Amino acid sequence: MDHHVPLDPAAPGRALALLRSRPDLAARAAFPFRFDIARTRHVEEVRLASGAPLVPVAGTDTGGTYFACPDGAVLYADSEGGAAVIAASVDEALELLVGMPGCPPPPDPATPGFAETVAAGAAEAEAEIREYVPDLDEQRSTLLADLGLAQRPPAELAARLHRAAAATEPEHLLLNAVELCAYQPLFAHERPPLWEPLLAEGRTRLALVRSDRSAWEAVLADTARRWSVLHAAHFDRQEGDLPFLRLLLVREAEEFSMHEGVRRAAVLVAGHGRDEDVALLERIRDTDSDIARMLLEDVPADGDGLRRWAAGHDGFFGATPDEEHWTTWTELARRTGRTELLRAELIHRLDATAPWDAAGLGVLATQFELMEDFAQAARAHRMRTVLQETAWDLASDWRDQAALDRQAGNPVAAWDALRRCMEVLEPGRPGADAAMAAPAVQDGDIPAARWRGYGLGRMVAEEHFEVAAALAATADGAGATARAAYDTALWLLGEITMFDSDLYRAARAAARSLGDVERAEEFARRHARALRCEDDGYSYHPDDGDDDEEAVAEVEGQPEVPS
């Protein structure tokens, strides 16, 4: 699981504190060593993908910026969209920048002739500097001594830089804060495939399972560990694993949430071709109708049949980790809590996805939404939305876009998306913004009865209430905009023919946010009534009436469930 060390990146190390208190030292660090503590404004707004704090501590005369990260690491971002961690601390960064000015890209320390290559590169970089700083050696040794830092050989500094840069991702992935695209690596480090660190964890756990039977229950009881071992065992099949795999299959079926895990475990068990496992697979089939329908409708009668069945179903998976569908590994990362590793993988995929790949963009939006990175989900979904070719799909996607923008903390963008949605549903409606006119779509306007009488109308109305409340909660209250969203929601409420408790929960919250006390009370009664109807197994309609004050009070005492 990914962790941040909770340090204060604004707290200076000894050397940085000296630079801040000694202008003479600060001037010498700025020139010729290009660590200028007066240059802390980057060329554009940036942030870490993880959302962790980032503090600029210095810059260069070419627009680059040095940032302190929560774990103390120093991240350097240039002015052209490149970034890398260059040191584990500000002190180490200064040892590097002063000790090896020019910082040529470090080769892999395992490369033959590493020390000689680094020395030659450093000498070449310094030769240019010496043309205007002939006493470079003296300035270097004096500044390092004054800062209490060591003067280290170029090979040691380059090896340290290589290690630091290789550890940039996932924790220190830098984004453009507006477009949310990732900065590119400053140095040529090949990013390992997502499956590599995930399977490494799984193999470690699988080795423990194979060597220590007492570890089985802890693995089986934990979904993350179980899935980790299951995928490792899939690519390292051994006869002795069968007893454990049988138990794993049973546990997967008991906690059935995704048929992929049951299928994979069933394939591994059946692949051993044991007659006695026929009864086990029949029992697994009978635990859940979905398992029976999707996986085990016809359980073979003997071990040979099981082996053939397993061979047929093995084709659903890759023969090697690289051949697995990439979402196999994103799901494993999500289930095993590798949040930042997963986030980095998805951001890189989104950055590389063609803007016309609607299917790919939709999958990525869903992946980001599952991990509750609503900003990136909104980014992917917006790219997909503009590709829709039917009015129904376009209206649905604009409504979904509004929900993602709102959850990302951007209610203004959410309101923009809702206006675009309404222009598709009700083009030319009085009060509509002509600037929001929808692009031409294949099926033209949606018949009014169609969207009003389906779930789309209810969801659009609910989202208007949600956005109205979110706008009202902003620092400036966004009064006029919040009221416009609320008024549209009220109009929709009188037009649609499908209702549920979530709609009235959102309506009640919006009314309260805007000080509409009378309607807030009305919506609270309808919310209580809708909940009671749903508990009894039927849909609510306003004609059914409202609940009494006692029922409302009972509902009011329950915690809010976020939308």
C-alpha positions in Angstrom: 0.0 0.0 0.0 1.3 3.5 -0.9 2.1 5.8 2.0 3.2 9.4 2.5 5.6 10.3 5.3 3.8 13.2 7.0 6.6 15.7 7.0 6.3 19.5 6.6 7.8 20.4 3.2 7.9 24.0 4.2 10.3 23.2 7.1 13.9 24.0 5.8 16.9 21.8 6.2 20.1 23.3 7.6 21.5 24.4 4.3 18.3 26.0 3.1 17.9 27.8 6.4 21.4 29.2 5.9 20.6 30.4 2.4 17.5 32.1 3.7 19.4 33.9 6.5 22.6 34.7 4.5 22.1 36.8 1.4 25.7 36.3 0.4 25.4 32.6 0.4 22.0 32.8 -1.4 23.7 34.9 -4.2 26.5 32.4 -4.6 24.0 29.5 -4.8 22.0 31.3 -7.4 25.1 32.0 -9.6 26.7 30.0 -10.9 24.9 27.0 -9.3 21.4 27.9 -10.4 19.6 27.4 -7.1 17.9 30.8 -6.6 15.7 31.0 -3.5 14.2 34.2 -4.9 12.7 32.3 -7.8 9.9 30.3 -6.4 7.2 31.1 -9.0 6.8 28.3 -11.5 5.9 29.0 -15.1 2.5 27.4 -14.6 0.3 26.1 -11.8 1.2 22.5 -10.9 0.4 19.9 -8.3 1.2 16.4 -7.3 -1.2 13.8 -8.7 -1.7 12.4 -5.2 -2.9 15.8 -4.0 -0.1 15.9 -1.4 1.3 19.4 -0.7 4.1 20.8 -2.8 6.2 23.8 -1.8 8.5 25.7 -4.2 11.9 26.4 -2.5 14.0 27.7 -5.3 14.3 28.2 -9.1 16.6 28.6 -12.0 17.1 31.4 -14.5 15.5 29.3 -17.2 12.1 28.9 -15.6 12.8 25.7 -13.7 11.6 25.2 -10.1 12.7 23.1 -7.2 9.8 21.8 -5.0 9.9 20.2 -1.6 7.6 17.2 -1.3 6.0 15.7 1.9 8.6 13.1 2.3 11.4 15.7 2.0 12.3 14.8 -1.5 13.2 17.6 -4.0 11.3 17.5 -7.3 12.6 19.6 -10.1 10.3 20.8 -12.9 11.6 22.5 -15.9 9.8 25.1 -18.0 9.0 22.7 -20.8 6.9 20.0 -19.1 9.6 17.8 -17.7 10.0 16.8 -14.0 11.9 14.3 -11.8 12.9 13.8 -8.2 16.6 14.8 -8.0 17.4 14.2 -4.3 16.0 12.8 -1.1 16.4 16.2 0.7 17.2 19.8 0.0 20.7 19.2 1.5 21.3 16.4 -1.0 19.9 18.5 -3.9 22.4 21.2 -3.0 25.3 18.8 -2.8 24.3 17.6 -6.3 23.8 21.1 -7.9 26.9 22.6 -6.4 29.0 19.5 -6.7 28.1 18.7 -10.3 26.7 21.9 -11.9 25.0 21.4 -15.2 23.7 18.0 -14.0 24.1 15.9 -17.1 21.5 13.1 -17.4 22.9 10.2 -15.3 23.5 6.8 -17.0 22.5 3.6 -15.3 25.1 2.9 -12.6 25.2 -0.7 -13.8 26.5 0.5 -17.2 30.2 -0.5 -17.9 32.4 2.5 -17.5 29.8 4.4 -15.5 32.3 6.5 -13.4 34.3 7.4 -16.5 31.2 8.4 -18.5 29.9 10.6 -15.6 33.3 12.2 -15.1 33.5 13.1 -18.8 30.0 14.5 -18.9 30.6 16.6 -15.8 33.9 17.9 -17.2 32.2 18.9 -20.4 29.3 20.7 -18.6 31.8 22.5 -16.3 34.0 23.6 -19.2 31.2 25.8 -20.5 30.7 27.3 -17.0 34.4 27.9 -16.5 34.4 30.3 -19.5 32.6 32.8 -17.4 33.4 31.4 -13.9 37.1 30.6 -14.0 37.3 30.1 -10.2 34.4 27.5 -10.3 36.4 25.0 -8.1 37.0 27.5 -5.4 33.4 28.8 -5.4 32.2 25.2 -5.2 34.4 24.1 -2.3 33.8 27.4 -0.4 30.0 27.3 -0.7 29.7 23.6 0.2 31.9 24.2 3.3 29.8 27.3 4.3 26.6 25.3 4.0 28.1 22.4 6.0 27.7 20.0 3.0 30.1 17.4 1.7 31.9 17.5 -1.6 31.3 14.2 -3.3 32.7 12.5 -6.4 30.7 13.0 -9.6 30.0 9.2 -9.8 28.5 9.2 -6.3 26.3 12.2 -7.1 25.2 10.7 -10.5 24.3 7.4 -8.9 22.3 9.1 -6.2 20.5 11.2 -8.9 19.7 8.1 -10.9 18.1 6.4 -7.8 16.2 9.5 -6.9 14.8 10.0 -10.5 13.8 6.4 -10.8 11.7 6.8 -7.6 9.8 9.8 -9.0 6.6 7.8 -9.7 4.1 7.1 -8.4 4.3 9.3 -5.3 5.9 12.4 -7.0 4.1 12.4 -10.4 3.6 16.1 -11.3 0.6 17.5 -13.1 -0.3 20.7 -14.8 -3.0 21.8 -12.3 -5.4 23.1 -15.0 -5.2 20.5 -17.7 -4.3 17.7 -15.3 -1.8 16.2 -17.8 1.4 14.6 -16.4 4.8 16.1 -16.7 7.2 13.9 -18.7 10.3 12.3 -17.1 13.4 14.4 -17.2 15.7 11.4 -17.6 15.4 8.3 -19.7 13.9 5.9 -17.2 11.7 3.1 -18.6 8.6 2.9 -16.5 7.9 -0.8 -15.5 4.5 -2.2 -16.5 1.8 -2.0 -13.9 1.7 -5.7 -13.4 5.4 -5.9 -12.4 5.2 -4.5 -8.9 1.8 -6.0 -8.3 2.9 -9.5 -9.2 6.1 -9.0 -7.1 3.9 -8.6 -4.1 1.8 -11.5 -5.0 4.8 -13.8 -5.5 6.1 -12.9 -2.1 2.7 -13.8 -0.5 2.5 -17.0 -2.6 5.9 -18.1 -1.4 4.6 -17.6 2.2 1.5 -19.7 1.4 3.6 -22.5 0.0 6.0 -22.5 2.9 3.7 -21.9 5.9 0.2 -23.4 6.1 -0.5 -21.3 9.2 -0.5 -18.2 6.9 -3.4 -19.5 4.8 -6.3 -18.1 6.8 -4.8 -14.6 6.9 -4.5 -14.6 3.1 -7.9 -16.1 2.5 -9.7 -13.7 4.8 -8.3 -10.6 3.2 -9.5 -9.7 -0.3 -6.4 -7.8 -1.3 -4.0 -10.6 -0.2 -6.3 -13.3 -1.8 -6.4 -11.5 -5.1 -2.7 -10.9 -5.0 -1.9 -14.5 -4.5 -4.5 -15.7 -7.0 -2.9 -13.7 -9.8 0.6 -14.8 -8.8 -0.5 -18.5 -8.8 -2.1 -18.1 -12.2 1.3 -17.4 -13.7 3.2 -19.9 -11.6 1.1 -23.1 -11.5 2.3 -25.8 -9.2 0.7 -29.1 -8.3 1.1 -28.5 -4.6 -1.1 -25.3 -4.7 -4.3 -27.3 -5.2 -5.4 -27.6 -1.6 -5.0 -23.8 -1.0 -6.7 -23.0 -4.4 -9.7 -25.0 -3.4 -10.2 -22.9 -0.3 -9.5 -19.7 -2.3 -12.2 -20.7 -4.8 -14.7 -21.3 -2.0 -13.9 -17.9 -0.4 -14.2 -16.1 -3.8 -17.6 -17.6 -4.4 -18.8 -16.7 -0.9 -17.8 -13.1 -1.4 -18.8 -13.0 -5.0 -18.4 -9.5 -6.2 -16.7 -10.0 -9.6 -17.0 -13.1 -11.6 -13.4 -12.7 -12.9 -11.9 -13.9 -9.5 -14.2 -16.9 -9.4 -13.5 -17.8 -13.0 -9.7 -17.5 -12.5 -9.8 -19.6 -9.3 -12.1 -22.2 -10.9 -9.8 -22.5 -13.9 -6.8 -23.1 -11.7 -8.6 -25.8 -9.6 -10.2 -27.5 -12.6 -6.9 -27.5 -14.5 -5.6 -30.1 -12.1 -8.2 -32.6 -13.5 -9.2 -34.3 -10.3 -12.4 -36.2 -10.2 -13.1 -35.1 -6.6 -13.3 -31.5 -7.6 -16.4 -32.1 -9.7 -18.5 -32.0 -6.5 -16.7 -28.8 -5.4 -17.4 -27.0 -8.7 -21.1 -28.1 -8.5 -21.3 -26.6 -5.0 -19.7 -23.4 -6.2 -22.2 -23.3 -9.1 -25.1 -23.6 -6.8 -24.0 -20.7 -4.5 -25.0 -18.0 -6.9 -27.2 -17.8 -9.9 -24.8 -15.4 -11.7 -21.9 -17.9 -11.2 -24.1 -20.6 -12.7 -25.2 -18.5 -15.6 -21.8 -17.0 -16.4 -19.3 -19.7 -15.5 -20.5 -23.1 -14.4 -23.8 -23.8 -16.1 -22.6 -27.3 -17.1 -20.0 -28.8 -14.8 -18.1 -31.7 -16.4 -18.7 -35.1 -15.0 -15.1 -36.1 -14.4 -11.5 -34.9 -14.0 -10.7 -35.1 -17.8 -13.8 -33.0 -18.5 -12.7 -30.5 -15.9 -9.3 -30.3 -17.5 -10.9 -29.6 -20.9 -13.2 -27.0 -19.4 -10.3 -25.3 -17.8 -8.4 -25.2 -21.0 -11.3 -23.6 -22.8 -11.9 -20.9 -20.1 -8.1 -20.2 -19.8 -8.4 -18.3 -23.0 -10.2 -15.5 -21.1 -6.9 -14.7 -19.5 -3.4 -13.9 -20.9 -0.8 -16.6 -21.2 1.7 -14.0 -19.8 1.2 -10.9 -17.7 1.7 -8.6 -20.7 -1.1 -10.5 -22.6 -3.7 -9.8 -19.9 -6.1 -7.0 -20.5 -4.8 -3.9 -18.8 -7.9 -3.5 -16.6 -6.9 -6.8 -14.9 -4.0 -5.0 -13.4 -5.9 -1.8 -12.6 -8.5 -3.8 -10.8 -5.8 -5.7 -8.8 -4.1 -2.4 -8.0 -7.4 -0.9 -6.7 -8.2 -4.0 -4.6 -4.7 -4.2 -3.1 -4.7 -0.5 -2.2 -2.0 0.6 -4.5 -3.7 3.9 -5.0 -0.9 6.1 -6.3 0.5 3.4 -8.5 -3.0 3.0 -10.1 -3.5 6.8 -10.4 -0.2 7.2 -12.2 -1.0 4.4 -14.6 -4.4 5.8 -15.5 -3.1 9.3 -16.0 -0.4 8.1 -18.4 -3.0 6.1 -20.2 -5.4 9.1 -20.5 -2.6 11.3 -21.7 -1.8 8.8 -24.4 -5.4 8.1 -25.4 -6.5 9.4 -28.8 -9.2 12.1 -28.5 -11.5 10.2 -30.8 -11.3 6.9 -28.8 -14.7 7.2 -27.1 -14.7 3.6 -25.8 -11.2 4.0 -24.3 -12.1 7.4 -22.7 -15.2 5.9 -21.2 -13.3 3.1 -19.6 -10.7 5.5 -18.2 -13.4 7.8 -16.8 -15.0 4.8 -15.0 -11.6 3.7 -13.7 -10.9 7.1 -12.2 -14.5 7.3 -10.8 -14.0 4.0 -9.0 -10.9 5.4 -7.2 -12.8 8.6 -6.5 -10.4 10.8 -8.5 -13.3 12.8 -9.9 -11.1 15.5 -11.4 -9.4 13.1 -13.8 -12.7 11.2 -14.3 -14.3 14.5 -15.4 -11.3 15.2 -17.7 -11.7 11.8 -19.4 -15.5 12.0 -19.5 -15.5 15.5 -21.1 -13.3 14.3 -23.9 -15.8 11.4 -24.5 -18.9 13.5 -24.2 -18.1 15.7 -27.2 -17.9 12.6 -29.3 -21.5 11.5 -28.8 -23.6 11.4 -31.9 -27.1 10.9 -30.6 -29.1 13.4 -28.7 -30.0 10.9 -26.0 -26.3 9.9 -25.4 -25.2 13.5 -25.5 -27.8 14.6 -22.9 -27.0 11.6 -20.7 -23.3 12.3 -20.9 -23.6 16.0 -20.1 -25.6 15.1 -17.0 -22.9 12.6 -16.0 -20.3 15.3 -16.7 -22.1 17.6 -14.3 -22.0 15.0 -11.6 -18.3 14.4 -12.0 -17.5 18.1 -12.1 -19.5 18.7 -9.0 -17.8 15.8 -7.1 -14.5 17.2 -8.3 -15.3 20.4 -6.4 -16.1 22.5 -9.5 -19.8 23.4 -9.4 -19.4 26.2 -11.9 -18.2 23.6 -14.5 -21.0 21.3 -13.4 -23.6 24.1 -14.0 -22.1 24.7 -17.5 -22.5 20.9 -18.2 -26.1 21.0 -17.1 -27.0 23.9 -19.3 -25.6 22.0 -22.2 -27.6 19.0 -21.2 -30.8 21.1 -21.1 -30.1 22.6 -24.5 -30.1 19.1 -25.9 -33.3 18.1 -24.0 -35.2 21.3 -24.5 -33.6 23.4 -27.2 -34.8 27.0 -27.2 -36.5 26.7 -23.8 -37.3 30.2 -22.4 -34.5 31.3 -20.3 -32.0 29.0 -21.9 -28.5 30.3 -22.8 -28.1 30.5 -26.6 -24.4 30.1 -26.2 -25.0 26.6 -24.9 -26.6 25.4 -28.2 -25.9 21.7 -28.8 -23.9 20.6 -31.8 -25.8 18.7 -34.6 -26.5 15.1 -33.6 -27.9 12.2 -35.6 -31.3 11.8 -34.1 -32.2 15.4 -33.6 -34.3 16.5 -30.7 -35.4 14.0 -28.0 -39.2 13.7 -27.8 -40.3 15.4 -24.6 -42.3 12.5 -23.3 -39.3 10.2 -23.7 -36.9 12.0 -21.4 -39.6 13.2 -19.0 -40.9 9.7 -18.5 -37.6 7.9 -18.1 -34.9 7.9 -15.5 -32.9 10.5 -17.5 -35.4 13.2 -16.5 -35.3 12.3 -12.9 -31.4 12.2 -12.8 -31.2 15.5 -14.6 -33.6 17.1 -12.1 -31.7 15.6 -9.2 -28.3 16.8 -10.5 -29.8 20.4 -10.8 -30.7 20.3 -7.1 -27.2 18.9 -6.3 -25.4 21.6 -8.3 -27.6 24.3 -6.8 -26.6 23.3 -3.3 -23.0 23.0 -4.3 -23.0 26.5 -5.8 -24.7 28.0 -2.8 -22.0 26.5 -0.6 -19.1 28.2 -2.5 -17.2 31.0 -0.8 -19.0 33.8 -2.6 -22.3 31.9 -2.5 -22.7 32.1 -6.3 -26.1 33.4 -5.5 -27.6 34.1 -9.0 -26.1 31.0 -10.5 -27.3 28.8 -7.6 -30.8 30.3 -7.9 -30.8 29.6 -11.7 -29.9 26.0 -11.1 -32.5 25.7 -8.4 -35.2 27.3 -10.5 -34.5 24.9 -13.4 -34.6 22.0 -10.9 -38.1 23.2 -9.7 -39.3 23.4 -13.3 -38.0 19.9 -14.0 -39.7 18.6 -10.9 -43.0 19.7 -12.4 -42.3 18.1 -15.8 -40.9 14.6 -15.0 -43.0 11.6 -14.1 -40.4 9.4 -12.3 -39.4 10.2 -8.7 -37.3 8.6 -5.9 -35.9 9.3 -2.5 -32.6 10.5 -3.8 -34.3 13.1 -5.9 -36.1 14.5 -2.8 -33.0 14.2 -0.6 -31.2 16.5 -3.1 -34.2 18.8 -3.4 -34.4 19.2 0.4 -30.7 20.0 0.7 -30.9 22.6 -2.1 -33.9 24.2 -0.6 -32.2 24.5 2.7 -29.1 25.9 1.1 -31.1 28.6 -0.6 -33.2 29.5 2.4 -36.5 28.1 0.8 -37.9 26.9 4.1 -41.4 26.0 3.0 -40.2 23.9 0.1 -37.5 22.3 2.3 -40.2 21.1 4.6 -42.3 19.8 1.7 -39.3 18.0 0.2 -38.5 16.5 3.6 -42.0 15.0 3.8 -41.8 13.6 0.3 -38.3 12.2 1.0 -39.6 10.3 4.0 -42.6 9.0 2.0 -40.4 7.9 -0.9 -38.1 6.0 1.4 -41.0 4.2 2.9 -42.4 3.3 -0.5 -39.0 2.0 -1.6 -38.7 -0.1 1.6 -42.1 -1.6 0.7 -40.9 -2.4 -2.8 -42.8 0.1 -5.0 -42.1 3.5 -6.6 -43.1 6.8 -5.1 -45.2 9.4 -6.9 -46.2 12.8 -5.5 -49.8 11.9 -5.9 -49.2 9.3 -3.1 -49.0 12.1 -0.6 -46.4 13.0 2.0 -45.4 11.4 5.3 -46.3 12.9 8.7 -43.9 14.9 10.9 -43.0 11.8 13.0 -41.8 9.9 9.9 -39.9 12.9 8.7 -38.2 13.3 12.1 -37.2 9.6 12.0 -35.6 10.1 8.5 -34.0 13.4 9.6 -32.2 11.6 12.4 -30.5 9.3 9.9 -27.0 10.3 8.5 -26.9 11.8 5.1 -25.8 9.5 2.3 -23.6 11.5 -0.1 -24.7 11.4 -3.7 
